[in-house]
Amino acid sequence: MLALSAGDYALTLAAERGGALSRFDWRGRPLLRRSCGPHNRALDHGWRGKWSVASSSACSATLLLHHVGRDCTYIASQAFALDAAGLTMTLSLVNLGRRALPADIGFGLDLDDVEIVALHREAGGPVLLTSGAVRSASLRLRATAREELSYFG
């Protein structure tokens, strides 16, 4: 497990479990209900396996998955950056093979009390990535302050 923190945010990554988020908290309150980890609907082999930690600091980390197979060869990367205002996640896929590669990538998160501040994903649905091409998506999240009101009669 890899633990990151910045300001009121804390993030725990499970590189050994498909690079999934295992915790995402704000002021000690869990924001993550469930994480399936990153996904490529057409390339499930390996995405749930162990990712390597390419770099990490107190508030950021980059994970890599290098797949060499008969059907395809690629590198997938995930970058996580925490700051006092929230979390930025970037997921990228590079086709290193000679054949076109399905590239419908996503984050696989179920979050509670979180606002999506920014989302960048290339337009269109499933795409075939040609040799040497890159597909990426990024997501910026921040906690929403929810006030709970109680009335006593």
Backbone as a printed PyTorch tensor [residue, N CA C, xyz], in Angstrom:
tensor([[[  0.8410,  -1.1870,   0.0000],
         [  0.0000,   0.0000,   0.0000],
         [  0.8830,   1.2460,   0.0000]],

        [[  0.4020,   2.2600,  -0.6830],
         [  1.1250,   3.5200,  -0.8090],
         [  0.2170,   4.6250,  -0.2780]],

        [[  0.6610,   5.3560,   0.7520],
         [ -0.1530,   6.3960,   1.3800],
         [  0.3420,   7.7800,   0.9780]],

        [[ -0.5970,   8.6350,   0.5480],
         [ -0.3120,  10.0190,   0.1740],
         [ -1.1790,  10.9330,   1.0300]],

        [[ -0.7060,  12.1650,   1.2570],
         [ -1.5370,  13.1310,   1.9650],
         [ -1.1300,  14.5500,   1.5830]],

        [[ -2.1200,  15.4490,   1.6710],
         [ -1.9080,  16.8790,   1.4340],
         [ -3.0950,  17.6200,   2.0260]],

        [[ -2.8290,  18.6400,   2.8300],
         [ -3.9200,  19.3880,   3.4550],
         [ -4.8230,  18.4530,   4.2390]],

        [[ -6.1240,  18.5190,   3.9840],
         [ -7.1040,  17.6800,   4.6760],
         [ -7.3620,  16.3520,   3.9640]],

        [[ -6.6280,  16.0780,   2.8950],
         [ -6.8560,  14.8740,   2.0910],
         [ -5.8380,  13.7800,   2.3900]],

        [[ -6.3020,  12.5330,   2.3240],
         [ -5.4330,  11.3660,   2.4360],
         [ -5.8850,  10.3500,   1.3870]],

        [[ -4.9240,   9.6960,   0.7700],
         [ -5.2010,   8.7400,  -0.3040],
         [ -4.3200,   7.5160,  -0.0870]],

        [[ -4.8970,   6.3290,  -0.2280],
         [ -4.1210,   5.0910,  -0.1510],
         [ -4.3260,   4.3350,  -1.4510]],

        [[ -3.2100,   3.9570,  -2.0800],
         [ -3.2280,   3.2400,  -3.3540],
         [ -2.7760,   1.8040,  -3.1390]],

        [[ -3.3930,   0.8900,  -3.8720],
         [ -3.0120,  -0.5230,  -3.8170],
         [ -2.4320,  -0.9110,  -5.1710]],

        [[ -1.1340,  -0.6230,  -5.3630],
         [ -0.4690,  -0.9380,  -6.6350],
         [ -0.5370,  -2.4320,  -6.9190]],

        [[ -0.4900,  -3.2370,  -5.8600],
         [ -0.5080,  -4.6890,  -6.0200],
         [ -1.8980,  -5.2250,  -6.3610]],

        [[ -2.9270,  -4.3900,  -6.2630],
         [ -4.3020,  -4.7950,  -6.5390],
         [ -4.8640,  -4.0030,  -7.7230]],

        [[ -4.1610,  -4.0210,  -8.8150],
         [ -4.6380,  -3.3500, -10.0120],
         [ -4.4900,  -1.8470,  -9.9890]],

        [[ -3.6610,  -1.3130,  -9.1000],
         [ -3.4850,   0.1350,  -9.0410],
         [ -4.7120,   0.8600,  -8.5320]],

        [[ -5.5570,   0.1520,  -7.7960],
         [ -6.8160,   0.7300,  -7.3310],
         [ -6.6200,   1.6390,  -6.1200]],

        [[ -7.5290,   2.5830,  -5.9500],
         [ -7.5800,   3.3710,  -4.7270],
         [ -8.1830,   2.4800,  -3.6480]],

        [[ -7.5660,   2.4390,  -2.4760],
         [ -8.1770,   1.6690,  -1.4000],
         [ -8.8230,   2.5860,  -0.3650]],

        [[ -8.3520,   3.8510,  -0.2770],
         [ -8.9860,   4.8640,   0.5780],
         [ -8.7820,   6.2400,  -0.0360]],

        [[ -9.8060,   7.0790,   0.1050],
         [ -9.7130,   8.4860,  -0.2500],
         [-10.5290,   9.2180,   0.8040]],

        [[ -9.8500,   9.9530,   1.6830],
         [-10.5080,  10.6040,   2.8130],
         [-10.2920,  12.1060,   2.7840]],

        [[-11.2390,  12.8130,   3.3610],
         [-11.1520,  14.2640,   3.5520],
         [-11.5390,  14.5480,   4.9960]],

        [[-10.6260,  15.1660,   5.7250],
         [-10.8380,  15.4670,   7.1500],
         [-11.2440,  14.2100,   7.9230]],

        [[-10.6410,  13.0860,   7.5560],
         [-10.9170,  11.8290,   8.2310],
         [-12.1890,  11.1240,   7.7920]],

        [[-12.9500,  11.7490,   6.8970],
         [-14.2090,  11.1610,   6.4150],
         [-13.9840,  10.4360,   5.1020]],

        [[-14.3520,   9.1520,   5.0220],
         [-14.1720,   8.4020,   3.7700],
         [-15.0320,   8.9750,   2.6350]],

        [[-14.4290,   9.1560,   1.4740],
         [-15.1330,   9.6280,   0.2880],
         [-15.3220,   8.5140,  -0.7410]],

        [[-14.5540,   7.4550,  -0.5960],
         [-14.5670,   6.3570,  -1.5540],
         [-15.4490,   5.2280,  -1.0300]],

        [[-16.4910,   4.8900,  -1.8120],
         [-17.3310,   3.7530,  -1.4400],
         [-16.7420,   2.4650,  -1.9860]],

        [[-16.2590,   2.5380,  -3.2330],
         [-15.7310,   1.3400,  -3.8790],
         [-14.8430,   1.7680,  -5.0340]],

        [[-13.7810,   0.9930,  -5.2590],
         [-12.8960,   1.2390,  -6.3910],
         [-12.6160,  -0.0740,  -7.0940]],

        [[-12.9130,  -0.0990,  -8.3630],
         [-12.5910,  -1.2670,  -9.1790],
         [-11.2110,  -1.1070,  -9.7910]],

        [[-10.6260,   0.0510,  -9.6280],
         [ -9.3510,   0.3380, -10.2650],
         [ -9.5690,   0.8240, -11.6810]],

        [[ -8.5010,   1.2160, -12.3380],
         [ -8.6320,   1.6840, -13.7170],
         [ -9.0840,   0.5340, -14.5860]],

        [[ -9.7150,   0.8640, -15.6990],
         [-10.1410,  -0.2200, -16.5780],
         [-10.0810,   0.1790, -18.0410]],

        [[ -9.9400,  -0.8390, -18.8290],
         [-10.0660,  -0.7580, -20.2730],
         [-10.9790,  -1.9160, -20.5970]],

        [[-12.2140,  -1.6110, -20.9540],
         [-13.2300,  -2.6510, -21.1190],
         [-12.7970,  -3.7830, -22.0490]],

        [[-11.9600,  -3.4880, -23.0010],
         [-11.5380,  -4.5120, -23.9570],
         [-10.2640,  -5.2380, -23.5330]],

        [[ -9.5080,  -4.6690, -22.5980],
         [ -8.2050,  -5.2340, -22.2070],
         [ -8.1670,  -5.5220, -20.7190]],

        [[ -8.9580,  -6.4330, -20.2370],
         [ -8.9720,  -6.6890, -18.8080],
         [ -7.7740,  -7.4830, -18.3220]],

        [[ -7.0610,  -8.1620, -19.2210],
         [ -5.9040,  -8.9260, -18.7430],
         [ -4.8640,  -7.9830, -18.1650]],

        [[ -4.4240,  -8.3190, -16.9690],
         [ -3.3580,  -7.5280, -16.3710],
         [ -3.7890,  -6.3010, -15.6130]],

        [[ -4.8910,  -5.6700, -15.9570],
         [ -5.2680,  -4.4180, -15.3180],
         [ -5.6250,  -4.6320, -13.8570]],

        [[ -5.9790,  -5.8420, -13.4810],
         [ -6.2950,  -6.1320, -12.0820],
         [ -5.0880,  -6.7240, -11.3490]],

        [[ -3.9800,  -6.8830, -12.0550],
         [ -2.7600,  -7.4280, -11.4570],
         [ -1.9250,  -6.3440, -10.7990]],

        [[ -0.6720,  -6.6460, -10.5690],
         [  0.2320,  -5.7320,  -9.8730],
         [  0.7820,  -4.6620, -10.8170]],

        [[  0.6660,  -3.4100, -10.4180],
         [  1.2620,  -2.2790, -11.1050],
         [  2.5430,  -1.9270, -10.3670]],

        [[  3.5430,  -1.4080, -11.0710],
         [  4.7780,  -1.0020, -10.4130],
         [  4.7100,   0.4840, -10.0580]],

        [[  5.4050,   0.8600,  -8.9930],
         [  5.4730,   2.2640,  -8.5690],
         [  6.6680,   2.8830,  -9.2750]],

        [[  6.3980,   3.7810, -10.2300],
         [  7.4700,   4.4410, -10.9810],
         [  8.0700,   5.5840, -10.1790]],

        [[  7.2190,   6.3010,  -9.4300],
         [  7.6950,   7.3940,  -8.5760],
         [  6.6500,   7.6620,  -7.5020]],

        [[  7.1150,   8.1960,  -6.3830],
         [  6.1760,   8.5870,  -5.3280],
         [  6.8140,   9.6290,  -4.4260]],

        [[  5.9680,  10.4500,  -3.8360],
         [  6.3820,  11.4410,  -2.8420],
         [  5.2780,  11.4600,  -1.7850]],

        [[  5.3340,  12.4040,  -0.8860],
         [  4.3200,  12.4880,   0.1640],
         [  2.9300,  12.7650,  -0.3990]],

        [[  2.8670,  13.4440,  -1.5570],
         [  1.5570,  13.8430,  -2.0830],
         [  1.3130,  13.4330,  -3.5360]],

        [[  2.1870,  12.6240,  -4.1310],
         [  1.9530,  12.1960,  -5.5190],
         [  2.5740,  10.8300,  -5.7740]],

        [[  2.0580,  10.1740,  -6.8040],
         [  2.6000,   8.8690,  -7.1920],
         [  2.2540,   8.6010,  -8.6490]],

        [[  3.1160,   7.8280,  -9.2990],
         [  2.8610,   7.3590, -10.6710],
         [  3.0380,   5.8470, -10.6800]],

        [[  2.0250,   5.1470, -11.1950],
         [  2.0350,   3.6930, -11.2960],
         [  2.0810,   3.2950, -12.7620]],

        [[  2.7760,   2.1890, -13.0670],
         [  2.9020,   1.7060, -14.4440],
         [  2.5140,   0.2400, -14.5530]],

        [[  1.9470,  -0.1020, -15.7030],
         [  1.6680,  -1.4890, -16.0510],
         [  2.1770,  -1.6960, -17.4710]],

        [[  3.1500,  -2.6020, -17.6230],
         [  3.7170,  -2.9020, -18.9420],
         [  3.2610,  -4.3060, -19.3150]],

        [[  2.5360,  -4.4100, -20.4130],
         [  2.0190,  -5.7070, -20.8680],
         [  2.6350,  -6.0560, -22.2210]],

        [[  3.2310,  -7.2480, -22.3050],
         [  3.7540,  -7.7710, -23.5630],
         [  3.0340,  -9.0960, -23.7990]],

        [[  2.2920,  -9.1710, -24.8790],
         [  1.5360, -10.3830, -25.1700],
         [  1.4880, -10.6840, -26.6460]],

        [[  0.9420, -11.8460, -26.9720],
         [  0.8120, -12.2250, -28.3810],
         [ -0.1670, -11.3170, -29.1060]],

        [[ -1.2270, -10.9250, -28.3900],
         [ -2.2750, -10.1170, -29.0200],
         [ -2.0060,  -8.6190, -28.9810]],

        [[ -1.2620,  -8.1450, -27.9610],
         [ -1.0070,  -6.7080, -27.8560],
         [  0.1450,  -6.4250, -26.8900]],

        [[  0.7430,  -5.2520, -27.0730],
         [  1.8110,  -4.7750, -26.1920],
         [  1.5290,  -3.3050, -25.8980]],

        [[  1.5470,  -2.9490, -24.6140],
         [  1.2400,  -1.5680, -24.2530],
         [  1.8400,  -1.2200, -22.8960]],

        [[  1.8380,   0.0660, -22.6170],
         [  2.1550,   0.5840, -21.2870],
         [  0.9700,   1.4350, -20.8540]],

        [[  0.4730,   1.1540, -19.6520],
         [ -0.5680,   1.9790, -19.0520],
         [  0.0490,   2.6830, -17.8540]],

        [[ -0.3430,   3.9260, -17.6210],
         [  0.1760,   4.6610, -16.4640],
         [ -0.9700,   5.3860, -15.7620]],

        [[ -0.8010,   5.5130, -14.4580],
         [ -1.7330,   6.2900, -13.6420],
         [ -0.9120,   7.2670, -12.8210]],

        [[ -1.3180,   8.5230, -12.8160],
         [ -0.6530,   9.5320, -11.9920],
         [ -1.6760,  10.0920, -11.0120]],

        [[ -1.2660,  10.2260,  -9.7530],
         [ -2.1170,  10.7490,  -8.6940],
         [ -1.3970,  11.9250,  -8.0580]],

        [[ -2.0960,  13.0480,  -7.9010],
         [ -1.5050,  14.2250,  -7.2540],
         [ -2.5280,  14.8210,  -6.2930]],

        [[ -2.1690,  14.8420,  -5.0200],
         [ -3.0100,  15.4470,  -3.9850],
         [ -2.4700,  16.8230,  -3.6550]],

        [[ -3.3650,  17.7770,  -3.4320],
         [ -2.9760,  19.0830,  -2.9050],
         [ -4.0770,  19.5270,  -1.9570]],

        [[ -3.9500,  20.7050,  -1.3950],
         [ -4.9170,  21.1790,  -0.4130],
         [ -6.3200,  21.3240,  -0.9890]],

        [[ -6.4530,  21.3820,  -2.3120],
         [ -7.7580,  21.5710,  -2.9480],
         [ -8.3660,  20.2860,  -3.4970]],

        [[ -7.6470,  19.1490,  -3.4410],
         [ -8.2470,  17.9130,  -3.9320],
         [ -7.2710,  16.9690,  -4.5940]],

        [[ -7.8090,  16.1180,  -5.4450],
         [ -7.0630,  15.0460,  -6.1000],
         [ -7.1660,  15.1730,  -7.6150]],

        [[ -6.0380,  15.0350,  -8.2950],
         [ -6.0110,  14.9530,  -9.7550],
         [ -5.4930,  13.5700, -10.1270]],

        [[ -6.2350,  12.8860, -10.9990],
         [ -5.8470,  11.5620, -11.4720],
         [ -5.7420,  11.6030, -12.9880]],

        [[ -4.7000,  10.9790, -13.5270],
         [ -4.5360,  10.8870, -14.9740],
         [ -4.2370,   9.4390, -15.3270]],

        [[ -4.9350,   8.9340, -16.3260],
         [ -4.7650,   7.5730, -16.8040],
         [ -4.3880,   7.6410, -18.2770]],

        [[ -3.2960,   6.9480, -18.6530],
         [ -2.8370,   6.9700, -20.0480],
         [ -2.5430,   5.5600, -20.5280]],

        [[ -2.7120,   5.3620, -21.8250],
         [ -2.4460,   4.0810, -22.4610],
         [ -1.6650,   4.3450, -23.7460]],

        [[ -0.5260,   3.6600, -23.9030],
         [  0.3070,   3.8050, -25.1030],
         [  0.3870,   2.4470, -25.7790]],

        [[  0.0140,   2.3860, -27.0570],
         [  0.0910,   1.1460, -27.8270],
         [  1.5160,   0.9850, -28.3600]],

        [[  2.1910,  -0.0740, -27.8930],
         [  3.5540,  -0.3540, -28.3450],
         [  3.5950,  -1.4700, -29.3800]],

        [[  2.4460,  -2.0360, -29.6730],
         [  2.3850,  -3.1450, -30.6160],
         [  2.1580,  -2.6980, -32.0500]],

        [[  2.1290,  -3.6680, -32.9410],
         [  1.9110,  -3.3650, -34.3590],
         [  0.4400,  -3.3220, -34.7270]],

        [[ -0.3960,  -4.0020, -33.9510],
         [ -1.8380,  -4.0400, -34.2270],
         [ -2.5660,  -2.9330, -33.4720]],

        [[ -3.7250,  -2.5550, -34.0120],
         [ -4.5640,  -1.5770, -33.3160],
         [ -5.0370,  -2.1840, -31.9960]],

        [[ -5.1960,  -1.3220, -30.9930],
         [ -5.5060,  -1.7380, -29.6380],
         [ -6.7900,  -1.0560, -29.1740]],

        [[ -7.7750,  -1.8110, -28.6350],
         [ -8.9750,  -1.1580, -28.0880],
         [ -8.5820,  -0.2620, -26.9200]],

        [[ -9.1220,   0.9430, -26.8700],
         [ -8.6860,   1.9030, -25.8560],
         [ -9.8540,   2.6670, -25.2380]],

        [[-10.7610,   1.9500, -24.6090],
         [-11.8840,   2.5710, -23.9060],
         [-11.5460,   2.5720, -22.4130]],

        [[-10.8150,   3.5920, -21.9530],
         [-10.2860,   3.6100, -20.5920],
         [-11.1690,   4.4200, -19.6430]],

        [[-11.1220,   4.0780, -18.3590],
         [-11.8790,   4.7950, -17.3380],
         [-11.2980,   4.5510, -15.9630]],

        [[-11.8590,   5.2260, -14.9440],
         [-11.2980,   5.1940, -13.6020],
         [-11.9360,   4.1650, -12.6720]],

        [[-13.1660,   3.7780, -12.8610],
         [-13.8150,   2.7630, -12.0420],
         [-13.9760,   3.1430, -10.5810]],

        [[-14.5460,   4.3250, -10.2940],
         [-14.6950,   4.8140,  -8.9200],
         [-16.1540,   4.9870,  -8.5420]],

        [[-16.4670,   4.7420,  -7.2850],
         [-17.7760,   5.0210,  -6.7080],
         [-17.5000,   5.9050,  -5.4930]],

        [[-17.8530,   7.1860,  -5.5990],
         [-17.4740,   8.1750,  -4.5870],
         [-18.6990,   8.7720,  -3.9140]],

        [[-18.4970,   9.2890,  -2.7050],
         [-19.5510,   9.8970,  -1.9310],
         [-19.1220,  11.3090,  -1.5330]],

        [[-20.0000,  12.2920,  -1.6790],
         [-19.7170,  13.6780,  -1.2910],
         [-18.4910,  14.2480,  -1.9900]],

        [[-18.3810,  13.9730,  -3.2860],
         [-17.2500,  14.4420,  -4.0810],
         [-17.7700,  15.1770,  -5.3070]],

        [[-17.1450,  16.2880,  -5.6050],
         [-17.4830,  17.0720,  -6.7880],
         [-16.4080,  16.8580,  -7.8440]],

        [[-16.8410,  16.5940,  -9.0660],
         [-15.8960,  16.5150, -10.1820],
         [-15.6590,  17.9390, -10.6510]],

        [[-14.4600,  18.4190, -10.4130],
         [-14.1060,  19.7940, -10.7590],
         [-13.7420,  19.8830, -12.2340]],

        [[-13.0470,  18.8800, -12.7430],
         [-12.6520,  18.8680, -14.1520],
         [-12.5530,  17.4270, -14.6300]],

        [[-12.9720,  17.2160, -15.8530],
         [-12.8800,  15.9010, -16.4730],
         [-12.4250,  16.1080, -17.9020]],

        [[-11.3460,  15.4370, -18.2610],
         [-10.8820,  15.4890, -19.6520],
         [-10.8340,  14.0600, -20.1580]],

        [[-11.5960,  13.8310, -21.1960],
         [-11.5760,  12.5280, -21.8450],
         [-11.7760,  12.7920, -23.3250]],

        [[-10.9830,  12.1460, -24.1150],
         [-11.0860,  12.3580, -25.5490],
         [-12.4640,  11.9450, -26.0340]],

        [[-13.0020,  12.7130, -26.9450],
         [-14.3670,  12.5080, -27.4310],
         [-14.5250,  11.1550, -28.1120]],

        [[-15.7520,  10.6850, -28.0660],
         [-16.0640,   9.4360, -28.7450],
         [-16.0590,   8.2560, -27.8040]],

        [[-16.6130,   7.1890, -28.2550],
         [-16.6860,   5.9680, -27.4590],
         [-15.4470,   5.1360, -27.6470]],

        [[-15.6280,   3.8290, -27.7360],
         [-14.4770,   2.9440, -27.9130],
         [-13.6540,   3.3320, -29.1370]],

        [[-12.3570,   3.2920, -28.9680],
         [-11.4280,   3.7090, -30.0140],
         [-10.4100,   2.6090, -30.2310]],

        [[ -9.9650,   2.4570, -31.4650],
         [ -8.8410,   1.5720, -31.7480],
         [ -7.5970,   2.4460, -31.8410]],

        [[ -6.6560,   2.1800, -30.9720],
         [ -5.4210,   2.9500, -30.8740],
         [ -4.4000,   2.3540, -31.8280]],

        [[ -3.9400,   3.1350, -32.7770],
         [ -2.9490,   2.6450, -33.7260],
         [ -1.5830,   2.5250, -33.0580]],

        [[ -0.6750,   1.8560, -33.6930],
         [  0.6690,   1.6570, -33.1450],
         [  1.3230,   2.9960, -32.8310]],

        [[  1.8470,   3.1440, -31.6040],
         [  2.5120,   4.3750, -31.1920],
         [  1.5810,   5.4520, -30.6750]],

        [[  0.2690,   5.2540, -30.7950],
         [ -0.6940,   6.2730, -30.3670],
         [ -0.9290,   6.2080, -28.8610]],

        [[ -1.4000,   7.3380, -28.3040],
         [ -1.6550,   7.4720, -26.8700],
         [ -3.1030,   7.8930, -26.6610]],

        [[ -3.7380,   7.3500, -25.6270],
         [ -5.0770,   7.7820, -25.2090],
         [ -4.9940,   8.0810, -23.7250]],

        [[ -5.5960,   9.1890, -23.2980],
         [ -5.5350,   9.5300, -21.8800],
         [ -6.8370,  10.1610, -21.4090]],

        [[ -7.0100,  10.1500, -20.1000],
         [ -8.1500,  10.7780, -19.4420],
         [ -7.6570,  11.3380, -18.1210]],

        [[ -8.2400,  12.4490, -17.6850],
         [ -7.8680,  12.9850, -16.3810],
         [ -9.1180,  13.4450, -15.6490]],

        [[ -9.0090,  13.4400, -14.3330],
         [-10.1430,  13.7330, -13.4740],
         [ -9.6360,  14.5420, -12.2880]],

        [[-10.3320,  15.6330, -11.9420],
         [ -9.9920,  16.4680, -10.7800],
         [-11.1760,  16.3960,  -9.8210]],

        [[-10.9230,  15.9740,  -8.5740],
         [-11.9720,  15.7820,  -7.5760],
         [-11.7090,  16.6340,  -6.3500]],

        [[-12.7860,  17.0520,  -5.6930],
         [-12.6580,  17.6890,  -4.3860],
         [-13.8840,  17.3230,  -3.5520]],

        [[-13.7000,  17.3200,  -2.2530],
         [-14.7770,  16.9840,  -1.3310],
         [-15.7950,  18.1130,  -1.3020]],

        [[-17.0350,  17.7570,  -1.0910],
         [-18.0690,  18.7660,  -0.9030],
         [-18.3950,  18.7890,   0.5860]],

        [[-18.4230,  19.9720,   1.1580],
         [-18.7600,  20.1030,   2.5770],
         [-20.2680,  19.9400,   2.7070]],

        [[-20.6670,  18.9420,   3.4570],
         [-22.0890,  18.6790,   3.6350],
         [-22.4340,  18.9450,   5.0940]],

        [[-23.3330,  19.8690,   5.2990],
         [-23.7520,  20.1640,   6.6670],
         [-24.9550,  19.3080,   6.9920]],

        [[-24.9050,  18.6920,   8.1420],
         [-26.0160,  17.8700,   8.5840],
         [-26.7980,  18.6710,   9.6360]],

        [[-28.0850,  18.7800,   9.4270],
         [-28.9300,  19.5390,  10.3380],
         [-29.7470,  18.5630,  11.1790]],

        [[-29.8480,  18.8600,  12.4570],
         [-30.6790,  18.0630,  13.3510],
         [-31.6890,  18.9750,  14.0040]],

        [[-32.9100,  18.5030,  14.1120],
         [-33.9540,  19.2540,  14.7840],
         [-34.4420,  18.4190,  15.9530]],

        [[-34.4250,  19.0180,  17.1080],
         [-34.9290,  18.3440,  18.3090],
         [-36.1930,  19.0580,  18.7540]],

        [[-37.2620,  18.3340,  19.0140],
         [-38.5320,  18.9570,  19.3490],
         [-38.9420,  18.8550,  20.7540]]])
